[in-house]
Amino acid sequence: MVTLVITEIDKSIGPGDIVGAFINEAGTGSDDIGKINIDKKRKKAEVEVDWESAAKIIEVMDNNQIGGVQVHVEAKNPDDLIDKDIINYYNKFKGLVELERKEEIDRHKLEIKYLSPRERQAKGRSLLNLHGKDNGNTFGHRPLVKFTSKYKGEKLAETQITPGDLVMISLNKPLHPDNPTGTVIEKTSYSITVAFESYPPEFIYNKGVRLDLFVNDTSFQRMFSALEKIKHPENEMQKRKRDILLGRKKAEIKDSLDLELEYLNESQIKAVENALAAEDIYLIQGPPGTGKTVTAVELISKAVERGDKVLAAADSNTAVDNLLELLAEKGLNVIRIGHPIRVNKKLREHTLDEIVLEHQDYLEAEKLRDEVSDLINKQESYIYPGGKYRRGLSDQEIKNYAEKDLEHHVRGISPEVIEEMAEWLELQEKIDKYFKEIERLENKAVRELLDEADIICTTNITAGSELLENIKFDLSVIDEATQATQPAALIPYLKANKTILIGDHKQLPPTVVNQEAAKNGLSISLFEKLIEIYPGEMSSLLEIQYRMNREIMGFSSIYFYNNSLKAAESAAEQKLSDLGLKIDEEDCFTAKSLKSEYPLVFLDTKEMRANERSFEGSNSYDNPVESEIVLDILDRAIKSSLNEDDIAVIAAYKDQVDLINQHNKFKDVEIDTVDAFQGREKEMIIFSAVRSNDECNIGFLRDLRRLNVALSRAKRKMIFIGDSSTISKNDAYDKLLKYIKKSGLYYSL
Ligand SMILES: Nc1ncnc2c1ncn2[C@@H]1O[C@H](COP(=O)(O)OP(=O)(O)OP(=O)(O)O)[C@@H](O)[C@H]1O
């Protein structure tokens, strides 16, 4: 309970009035939020309210006033003390995640509408021709229905639907608003079991029902549950981490360390030393190609050396696999949690699912499984005590009658049938015991493996899995932290005493599909939020990049990183000619732009009327002239014996990607948008800026993080194609063009 204290009491108001004022302002919708106590001298009044009501009241408080009454909040137990910051944070992100969840549902609805049932099944998001069967209730008394193929013994189609997902069941009308939805609780090759909140309509027991993925709900529920912990921390650690997040506890570095780290460069070593010495959090900013993952792995390895148990997380499975690969190479004791299907094949031997197969207790459980399957077979030879046979007899009565060796019928049931039903029941008791023991052994095996592991690798979302519920971590390391939304990153953040976030807020932010949610803050990562609260002292910048030629790197370094990036010796002078490229000496722009002496090239289409186009109803653009130029360069580069898979084309807009793809004949040349290339690299990149208009509108190219990513993918050659008259109205692009004029090849077409 929380106490609201009112210190200036107007004579005219009595107890009910004040509480009433709160209610009206806060819109709690209840008259009964608490009993007011006014002291004798009428100097102070107190209302005790529950947490939720207090939250609503505090939310509408303005300058500690509500309806003109001065109020402050106290709590007998300091842990109950909540304030506006916490409530605002919680409410804001809960609302944003809700928007994102709704957007996902809407997208599924749209797909259901436009794809044929078979097409959607082929995408793994529908299962057709099912047959539902009542399967009892869950412990929480939610009705369960098990769906199998309507054709007996047939396997279900391959699907991406997994336990935890919300699914919708339909018969003929997949978008009917009354179709029931439920949560998948089990999935095998032959069946999928769904729990419903209330009894589903009869039609789901028909043959030929369809099941559709409605939302990957596990992720959203785990984010909601992390946000709950911000409101109600479960322990001192979570409370401390919350206070750090809200900027009301100072993050500090206590000791200073001096580590021997052979492989790392100076800025990487400094980052590891500071990170390990920090008390609660530390941020490592790694510009493109500066060895973020390498640094993360060294850091984790040092933490393990000093006895820490580490949770190593990242937003995508690919990033988790990158960490896992390097950690396993170092011979560290690491386990990967997550569905093996989503883990890179060559790393599956490190997944919990594979490792557990060798555990003694698990092997024991397997033996019991064989034994219990014999019992189940045997049970099938006896009469199942269903209603038709038992005629109202309880289990105990059946067993009692069977023991009596009856010679006559009971309630019209023959002694033989009673005997058989009793056998069935006796076997069922044995089977139940077996399953309990199997579950105990399997849980024990899993528990032991997780307890013994020094490092557990998961995605941010899977860090919220029940498996890790009671495991205490000293350290969580979040790689790719600038690509995770706050509610997702909070999951590993709130699981460990200390958290190190690694990322680069000057590159692209988390992907958020709902535009309103993105605009209102869901695309601001935890890394970005924390680096704003704790600028400087709690973060390090990795300064040496191992990817780009010095000239390609130059502009990003100056514009985005305060000119502090340096190119490693191995990369600084690398050129296309090192790859044995033979460019002919023709005097044309394609031949010129491929010349090795110019790692950075700008091809200006200003004089070419290379106008952008946009199709009705689309907010994407293409640019046929730029597309022609791209294809021309590709042609010559391949003729000059550059490998197709060493080249990528990045276009600023999806329609341009499609247009280039339509005419491209080199199937191993990747063509995609900037967002798809974050974290990747190629020997040569051709970039098409697309926008060319009299209004000098550059659309989302205005987000300069996109420019930074586009410019930092190429190792040896970066060719930028654009209309200078459109893009240079933006200061950053103007500076870029000036930089290229000075340091690269600027060619007007
Ligand atoms: N200290 C070092 N000495 C030599 N090579 C290094 C060092 N640190 C990193 N590298 C190399 O630099 C390359 C990039 O490293 P890594 O993949 O960790 O970078 P990143 O910062 O994660 O890149 P991205 O921009 O893709 O996020 C790798 O090939 C790695 O081996």
The ligand as an SDF file (V2000), in Angstrom:
LIG
                    3D

 31 33  0  0  0  0  0  0  0  0999 V2000
   42.4520   -6.4150  -32.4490 N   0  0  0  0  0  0  0  0  0  0  0  0
   42.2570   -6.9390  -33.6480 C   0  0  0  0  0  0  0  0  0  0  0  0
   43.3030   -7.2960  -34.4200 N   0  0  0  0  0  0  0  0  0  0  0  0
   43.1010   -7.8110  -35.6480 C   0  0  0  0  0  0  0  0  0  0  0  0
   41.8980   -8.0030  -36.2170 N   0  0  0  0  0  0  0  0  0  0  0  0
   40.8220   -7.6590  -35.4880 C   0  0  0  0  0  0  0  0  0  0  0  0
   40.9400   -7.1130  -34.1690 C   0  0  0  0  0  0  0  0  0  0  0  0
   39.6990   -6.8500  -33.7260 N   0  0  0  0  0  0  0  0  0  0  0  0
   38.8380   -7.2200  -34.7000 C   0  0  0  0  0  0  0  0  0  0  0  0
   39.5030   -7.7020  -35.7430 N   0  0  0  0  0  0  0  0  0  0  0  0
   38.9150   -8.1980  -36.9980 C   0  0  0  0  0  0  0  0  0  0  0  0
   38.0420   -7.2190  -37.5080 O   0  0  0  0  0  0  0  0  0  0  0  0
   36.9330   -7.8240  -38.1790 C   0  0  0  0  0  0  0  0  0  0  0  0
   35.6570   -7.2120  -37.6630 C   0  0  0  0  0  0  0  0  0  0  0  0
   35.4120   -7.6890  -36.3550 O   0  0  0  0  0  0  0  0  0  0  0  0
   33.9400   -7.8710  -35.8140 P   0  0  0  0  0  0  0  0  0  0  0  0
   33.1550   -8.7300  -36.7150 O   0  0  0  0  0  0  0  0  0  0  0  0
   34.0340   -8.2410  -34.3750 O   0  0  0  0  0  0  0  0  0  0  0  0
   33.4920   -6.3480  -36.0130 O   0  0  0  0  0  0  0  0  0  0  0  0
   32.1390   -5.6650  -35.6880 P   0  0  0  0  0  0  0  0  0  0  0  0
   32.4520   -4.4040  -34.9960 O   0  0  0  0  0  0  0  0  0  0  0  0
   31.2450   -6.6360  -34.9670 O   0  0  0  0  0  0  0  0  0  0  0  0
   31.6210   -5.3050  -37.1230 O   0  0  0  0  0  0  0  0  0  0  0  0
   30.2000   -4.8270  -37.6400 P   0  0  0  0  0  0  0  0  0  0  0  0
   30.3620   -3.4930  -38.2150 O   0  0  0  0  0  0  0  0  0  0  0  0
   29.9120   -5.8250  -38.6830 O   0  0  0  0  0  0  0  0  0  0  0  0
   29.2380   -4.8490  -36.5130 O   0  0  0  0  0  0  0  0  0  0  0  0
   37.0410   -9.3150  -37.9250 C   0  0  0  0  0  0  0  0  0  0  0  0
   37.5650   -9.9310  -39.0580 O   0  0  0  0  0  0  0  0  0  0  0  0
   38.0070   -9.4020  -36.7580 C   0  0  0  0  0  0  0  0  0  0  0  0
   38.7440  -10.5980  -36.7480 O   0  0  0  0  0  0  0  0  0  0  0  0
  1  2  1  0
  2  3  1  0
  2  7  2  0
  3  4  2  0
  4  5  1  0
  5  6  2  0
  6  7  1  0
  6 10  1  0
  7  8  1  0
  8  9  2  0
  9 10  1  0
 10 11  1  0
 11 12  1  0
 11 30  1  0
 12 13  1  0
 13 14  1  0
 13 28  1  0
 14 15  1  0
 15 16  1  0
 16 17  2  0
 16 18  1  0
 16 19  1  0
 19 20  1  0
 20 21  2  0
 20 22  1  0
 20 23  1  0
 23 24  1  0
 24 25  2  0
 24 26  1  0
 24 27  1  0
 28 29  1  0
 28 30  1  0
 30 31  1  0
M  END
$$$$
